Amino acid sequence: MSPQEKNRIESAMMSHKGVARENNDDKVYGSSELGLWLLSDGVGGLKQGEQASLYTVKEIRKSIANGANLFNAVHSAHSVIKAYNRHEEEDRGATVVAVHSKEDSYDIAWVGDSRAYLWNEITGELSQLTEDHTLVQKLLNAGLIESTQVKHHPKRHVITQCLGIENDNQLHIGLLNREWDYGEHLLLASDGLYDELSRTELTGALRMPRDNQAKIEYMVSLACKNGGSDNVSVILISSPVKAPKKRKKKSFIDQIKKLLKIN
């Protein structure tokens, strides 16, 4: 994919303070020139969460512009926040989910409970790509609770990973690499969005015959209508692949081998 083709990646973003909050601790950023999109949520319960999310955005953007990979860019943001925390009475912290597109593939990195979803408009499937760094996710993975208990669990907002708070040897940065494909879209969301919208409501918004900006504005307005108890942030990024990829046809011999399970 040429740089010109990469610049044609369509995206939209929006951040809203919600109904119940006085401040917006979320930050969103997108640059098709850098191939970078990210969402950061200042951690609730900690003062100056808005500063932490701002530091996160600035440092990741600067690191990517200077040629760093996404993993190192996120780790650099962690180090910057920790450096600020050394001079403050109370620690700052932030979650992050970020996408870095390069040629025909992209990386996703995350820390905390901000999420990345994959929406396939061809199949109509919405799947969560990231796994929350939360206490309830750990309980779920250990088989101690059922998936139906997650949404209303009293500890559902307790995160286990956070930029600026963890020691370097304890920080776990989730990382995925995937190829772009036709008809796919990435949805980045803060907990203020996915806590208020059901999976049916999310897919319903994504199915609407509107552009990306109209879709996310509808999501945010619906999240506020449903309660808006937290800041609401969302980014929608469309695949730059404009036509279905040609799949290499297997020969008749290859198909027979597969049926007979011959290597």
N, C-alpha and C positions, 0 to 999 in steps of 0.2 A: 504494500500500500504506500503510495507516494505521500509526501507531506501535504500536498494539495488535497488529496482524498481524505486524509486525517482531519483536515480543517473543516470538512463537511459533516463532521459528527454533530448531530442535532441534540441539544440538551436544553433543559430548563431547570430552574431552582427557585426555592422560596423558603423563607423562614419567618415565622409568626410567633409572637409571645404567648399566644393562646388566650384563654378567657380568664384563668385564675391567677396567672403570674403577672407581677408588675414589670419585671425585666425579662429580656431574652438572652439566655446564656448560650444559645446555639449560634453557630456560625456555619455558613455554606460558602463554597468557592468553586468556580469552574473556569477552565481555560482550554479551549480547543487547540490553541497554539502549543501549549505545554502537554496537551493530552491528559490533563489532570482535573479531577473533580473530587471534592472531599466535603465531609460534614463532620463537625465536632460539637459535642454537647458538654458544656461546663457542668461538672458533677454537682448535683443537688446536695444541700447540706454543708457544702464547703463555701466559704466566702470567696469572692472574686473568681467565681466560675467563668464569668464572661471573659475575664482576662486570659484564663487558661485556654479557652477555646480559640481566642484570637491569636495567642502565641502559637498554638498548634497549626492554624491555617498559615500564618506567616512563615513559620520555619519549614513546613513541608513544601510550600510553594518555592521558597528560596533554594532549598536543597535539590528539588527536581530541576529547577532552572540551571543549577550548577552541575547537573549531570549525575546526581545520586540516584540509586534505585529506590523503589518505594519503601522497602523494609528499612533501609538506613535513614531515609527521610523521616519516617515515623519515629524511629529511635532517637533521632536528633531532636525532634520536638519534645520528646520525653525529657531529654537532657536539659533543654532550655528551660522548661517549666521547673524542673528540680533546682536549677541554678537560681531562679527567681525565688523559689520557696525557702532557700537558705537565709534569705534576708527578710523573711516575713514571719509574723507570729503564728499565722495559720496557713496551712498548705493549700495550694490551688490544685485542681485536677480536671481532667477532661477525657471523654471518650473520643474515638475517631473511627470513621470508615472512609476509605479513600480508594479511588480508581486511577490507575495510570495506564493510558493506552499507548501502545507502541507498535507500529506497523500493523500486522494482522492479529495481534493478541493484546491482552491487557492483564495487569496485576490488580488484585484487590487486597488491601491490608486493613486490619481493624484491631482495635483494643476497646473492650467494654461492650456495651449493649446497643450501640448504633449499628444498623443492619444494612446488608446489601441483598436485594432480591433479583432474580432473573425472571423477566416476563417474556414469554414466547407468544407472539400474536398469531402464529400459524397454528399452534396446538392449543392455545388458550390456557397454558399452564403457568402458574406462578409458583416459583420455588425459592426458598430462603437459602442463599449461598453461604452466609456467615453463621457461626455458632456463637450465641451470646456468652460473654464472660460474666456469668451471674451465678449466684448461689442456687437458684432454682434450676438452672441448667445442669449444674453439678449433681443436684439431687435427682433430676430426671435421668441423667446418664448412668447414675448408680442404681437406678431402678427403685428409688425410695419414694417417688411420687409418680403419678400418671400424667400424661400430657394434658388431660382435661383439668388438672389442678393448677397448672402453671399460671394462667391468666389472672386468677383470683387469689394466688398464694400471698400471705401477708409479707413474705420476704422477697417478692418478685422484683423489687427495685434495688436489691443489694447486689452491687457489682463486685467481681473478684479481681478485675484488672482495670488499671486507670493510668493514663499518662500523668507523670509528675509525682506520683505517690509511691509506686512500687520501687524497690531496689532493682538495679540493673539486672542482677541475676535472677530476679523473680518476675520480671516483665515478660509476658508472652504476647507476641504480636502474631495474630492470625494472618496467614498469607495464602492466596490462591492465584494460579495462573490459568487463563482460559483463552480460547480463540474466539474472535468475533464471528458471528454467523448471521445469516439473513433472518429478519423478522424478530430479532431479539432486542430487548431493552433492559438496562440496569436501573433499578430503583433503589436509591439510598434513602434511608429513613431514620429519624430519631425516634426514641420510644414514645414521644408525644404524638406521633402519627400512628404507629402500629398498635399502641395501646387503645386508641379510640376507634380505629377502623377494623372491622372484621375482614377475614380473607375474602369474603364475598363482596364486600364494599370496595376493597382494593382492586380486585379484578374487574368489577363493574366500572370503576373509574378509568382503568387502563383500556377497557374495550371501547370507550366512547370515541366516536368519529371526530375527534378534535386534535389540535396540535398539543405538543408536550406541555406548553405553558398553561393552556386551558385545563388540561388534565390535573396538573399538580395544584392549581388554584382551587379546583373543585375538591380535591382531597383535603386540602388545608381547611377549607370552609366547612366540610363535612366533619372533620375532626373537632373543630370548634363547636359545631352544632351538637355533636355527641357528648360534649363535656368540656373539652379544651383545658384539661386540668394541668397541662404542662406546655412548655414551648413545643412548637410543631415545625419540623423542618423536613424538606424532601428535595431530592434531585432526581431527575429522570433523564437518562442518556440512551440514545438510540444507536444501534449498530450502524457502522459506516458501510457495511456490506449491502449493496443495493439490489442484488439478484441472488437467487439460490445458487449455492456452490455446486459445480458439476461433480458428481460422484463417479469415481472410476469403476467401470463395470468389471465384474469378475468374469474370467473366462469359464467356459463350460467345464473344463478340467478342474478349475479351482472350486467350482460349486459342487462337483462330485466329491472332491476331497473333503470338503466341509461336511457334506452329508455323511460321509463314511468316517469322518474324524481322523483323516490321514494328514500327518504333518508334511 
